[in-house]
Amino acid sequence: MQATAYTYDPETRSGQVLLDDGTPLPFDAAAFDAGGLRLLRPGQRVRIETETAQGAEGASEGRRITLVTLQTF
């Protein structure tokens, strides 16, 4: 899935992307590290992989980003 980098904090290696419908979706350091990136600038097109996040007692809590990497054409 493609998205656009929205925010990025280099100290925590976390931030948010905007999906193509404008929905913000946060990512954590583990997702950033999985993509092998060193830096991310707002506005860059990225490829993300997601999974359904499980909350307490197996309840679904929406999507969670598991990988963020640059989109190459």
C-alpha positions as CSV (number, residue, x, y, z in Angstrom):
1,M,0.0,0.0,0.0
2,Q,1.2,3.5,-0.7
3,A,1.1,6.6,1.5
4,T,2.7,10.0,2.0
5,A,5.1,10.7,4.9
6,Y,3.4,13.3,7.1
7,T,5.5,13.5,10.3
8,Y,8.8,11.9,11.4
9,D,10.7,12.3,14.7
10,P,14.4,11.1,14.2
11,E,14.9,10.7,17.9
12,T,12.1,8.2,18.4
13,R,12.1,7.0,14.7
14,S,8.3,7.2,14.7
15,G,5.8,9.4,13.0
16,Q,2.7,9.3,10.8
17,V,1.8,8.8,7.2
18,L,-1.3,9.9,5.3
19,L,-3.1,7.3,3.3
20,D,-4.3,8.3,-0.1
21,D,-7.8,9.0,1.3
22,G,-6.2,11.5,3.8
23,T,-6.4,9.2,6.9
24,P,-3.4,9.6,9.2
25,L,-1.8,6.3,10.4
26,P,1.0,6.3,13.0
27,F,4.1,4.1,12.8
28,D,6.5,3.1,15.5
29,A,10.3,2.6,15.5
30,A,10.0,-1.1,14.8
31,A,8.1,-0.4,11.5
32,F,10.6,2.3,10.5
33,D,13.6,0.0,11.3
34,A,12.0,-2.8,9.3
35,G,12.2,-0.7,6.1
36,G,15.9,0.0,6.4
37,L,15.5,3.8,6.2
38,R,17.8,6.3,7.8
39,L,15.7,9.4,7.4
40,L,12.2,10.3,6.3
41,R,11.0,13.7,5.1
42,P,7.4,14.9,5.0
43,G,5.9,14.7,1.6
44,Q,7.9,11.6,0.5
45,R,5.9,8.8,-1.0
46,V,6.3,5.6,0.9
47,R,5.3,2.0,0.7
48,I,3.8,0.6,3.9
49,E,2.7,-2.8,5.1
50,T,0.0,-3.2,7.7
51,E,-1.7,-5.7,9.9
52,T,-4.8,-5.7,12.0
53,A,-3.9,-4.6,15.5
54,Q,-5.3,-6.8,18.3
55,G,-6.4,-5.3,21.5
56,A,-7.4,-6.8,24.9
57,E,-9.3,-10.1,24.6
58,G,-8.6,-10.3,20.8
59,A,-10.7,-7.2,19.9
60,S,-9.6,-5.5,16.7
61,E,-8.2,-2.0,17.1
62,G,-7.7,-1.1,13.5
63,R,-4.6,-1.2,11.3
64,R,-1.0,-1.1,12.5
65,I,2.0,-0.3,10.2
66,T,4.6,-3.0,10.3
67,L,7.0,-1.6,7.6
68,V,7.7,1.8,6.1
69,T,10.1,2.1,3.1
70,L,10.5,4.5,0.2
71,Q,8.2,4.0,-2.8
72,T,10.3,3.4,-6.0
73,F,8.8,3.6,-9.4
